[in-house]
Amino acid sequence: MFANPPVLAAVLFLLGVLSHPLVAQTPVDLKIGDAVPPFQAKEDSGKDWKSADHLGKHVVVIYFYPADMTGGCTKQACGFRDDMKSLKDKGVEVIGVSGDSVRNHQLFKKAHNLNFSLLADVDGKVAETFGVPVTAGEKTVKATIDGKEEQLTRSITTARWTFVIDKSGKVAAKNTMVKAAEDSKAIQELVEKLK
């Protein structure tokens, strides 16, 4: 037994906290065929983006990425940008999601002329809805945009996962091993098979 009452109290407190349902939740694991739970977040315009306004109306690609203005994430975003006409012709809406702020997204879009919405998931709630792993901790990326050095700070970093949501609002595909530069092409091939 514990000879030290304060140590015993600390152990009992920790056991109580760790067994509390809010701390020890089972992580979400959206599978193919599952309906996507409703969610919303601020998009780069600063307006609320609500899943109810988009899901179930057409095919929606939701891709999670670690950070604005970084190498792989820029290649992934530019791939979607370059293939946007083809994707739109197939009835696909593309949404990028990261832990970056609305301002960071605005700078990222401006720097790379991105032509689709980016959601600011600063608290990781959207990632949580999809079961995407999140790492907490503030990180900053420095970038020169329009000749001015900018600091893009985020408080969480998400894993690079991509989901395709079909017209019924269900997960049609889930990729947890995304190759950033090839994601858009892979999505186009996948969407062709959905028809």
Secondary structure, 3 states (H helix, E strand, C coil): CCCCHHHHHHHHHHHHHHCCCCCCCCCCCCCCCCECCCCEEEECCCCEEEHHHCECCEEEEEEECCCCCCHHHHHHHHHHHHCHHHHHHCCEEEEEEECCCHHHHHHHHHHHCCCCEEEECCCCHHHHHHCCCEEEEEEEEEEEECCEEEEEEEEEEECCEEEEECCCCEEEEEECCCCHHHHHHHHHHHHHHHC
